[in-house]
């Protein structure tokens, strides 16, 4: 149906057995994946789905607010064990923007104007500059190593994947041969019995 050639039939899948519902729930269950099943864009399918929804709402004695009352309540989480997740949850709930990464420690800063003659402030600034230089040196070394060994590592990884694929294909082929032999034996046995 997703290929645009529809014959008017609607594909409906049954959901798994009831989750938190009473067993006397006799409504028809239709399951779909709206982010995968693009059939709803087809006018015939859309009309059928809308008709089924309207029919179910007419048959149902429940109001839309009552649809979830048969399900168990959602567990509440106070994030006691994970305070960082709790803070992030509260930030998202409040609609606040995410905090930007503080890049201040990567910036070279001279001492403030009132400490221009302070030797300790200049030593601290010099140590910061040395740390930044070491950090940049390590980044450049890592990039050089990636340029030198990265392509070979990628090729080796691909070779390992190809070996794994060939072993999977071999196992599949041997299983197919085994199935063929069993089917042939069953066919011969059924012909003998007949």
N, C-alpha and C positions, 0 to 999 in steps of 0.2 A: 504494500500500500504506500510505503514511503517513496516509491519510485514514480508516483503520479498516475500509474495505471491501476485504477480501482474499479472493481466490478460491483461496488455498492455494498459488499459485505463488511461488517465491522468486526475486527479482531478483538475479542475480549478474553482476558486471562483471569482465572480465579485467584483470589488472594490466598495466603496460607490460612490454616485453621484460625478460628476466632482468637483474637487477642483481647482479653479482658471483657468480652461480650458474653451475654447469656446465650445458651444453646438454642433458645427458641427464636433467635433472630433469623427471620426467614427472607430477608431482603437479598436480592442478587448482588454479588460483589464483583465489581469491575476494577481491574488494576491496570495502570498505565504508567509510563515514564514520560512525563511531559517534556523533559529536556532532551529526550531521544526520539520519542514517537512524534513525528511532525505531521501525522495524519490529520490532526485537528484543523490544519490549513485547508484540507480538502472539504469543499462545501457539503458534499453528501455525508461525509463522516461527521462534520460539525452539526449538521441538522439532526442526525441520528443520536448523537451524544446529547444535544440539547433536549431532544424529545425524551430520551431515557431519564435525564435528570429531572425534568418537569414531571414525568410520570411517577418517579420515585418520591418526589416531594409531595405529590397529591396523595399517594398511597400511605405515606408515613404519618404516624400520629405525633411524631416529634416536631418540635419547632427547631429552627436552625440553632438556637442557643442550647438545645438539649442533646445535640448530636454526640458530644464528647463525654456525657455523664456516665456512660457504661464503661468507659476506659478507666484504668487506675490513674490516680493523680501522678503528675510528674514529680520525680524526686527533687527536693529542694537542695541546693548546694550553697553553702556559705563560704566556700573556698578557704576554710580554716587551715588546711594543710598546704595550700598553694596561695599565699598572700599576693604574689606577683600577678597571678591570673585573676584574683579577686579585684585588684586595682584596675587591671585592664578591662575587666568586665564592667566595672562601675564607670570607667571612662567612656566606653562604647555606649553604655546605657544612657549616660548623660548627654551623649551626642557631641562630646568634646573631640577636637582633632588630636591625632596621635602626636606624641612628643617627637621632635626631630632629634637626630643624633647630635650629641655635643661634640663638635670637632675642634673645640678650643684647645684641647691638649696637643693637637697636631699643628698648631700655629706658633710661629716663633714670635715671642713678645719681649720687648725691652722693658726694663724696670720703669715704674711710673715716674712722673716728673719730680715728685717729692723725694724719690729715692735714687736719683741719678748719681749721687756721690756715695751711695751705700755699697760697700764691697760685697756684703752678703747677698744683696739683691742681684748684683751682677754675676756672682758665682752661681746663683740659682738659675738665672737666665742662661748662663753658659752651659750648665748641666742639661737644661731643657733642649738647648740647641744640639748638644752632643747626642742626646737620646733620639731626637728627630733625625739626625744624620744617620745614626745606626739603623733606625727603622727604615729609612729610605734605602740604605745600602742593602739591607736584608730583602726588601721588596725587589730591588733590581737583581739580586742574586737569584731569587726565586723565579723571576721572569726569564733570566738567562737559562736556568735549569729546565724550565718548561719548554723554552724554544729548542734547547739541545736534545732533551729526552722525551718530551711530550709526544711528538709524532710517533716515535718508536713504541712508546707505551700504549698508544692508541691502537697501533697495528697489532701489537701482541694481544691486546684485549679482544680485538676483532677476530684474531686467529683462534683464541680460546673459545669465543662464541661459535665460530664455525665448527670446531671440533665437537662442541656440545650439541650443536644442531645435527651434525652427521650421526652422532650416537643416538640422538632421539629419533631420527629418521630410521636408523637401523633397528632400534627397538620396536618402532611402529611397524616396520616391514615384517619383522619376525612374528609380531603379534597377529598381523594380517594373515601370514602364512599358517600360523597355528589355528586361527579361526577358520580358514579355508579347509584345512585338514579335518577339523572337527565337523564342519558342515558336510564335507564329502562322506565321512564315516556315518553321520546321521542319515544322509540320503541313501547310502548303500544299505544300512540296517533297515530303513523304512521300506525299501524295495524288496528286501528279503522277506520281511514280515507280510507284505502284501501279496 
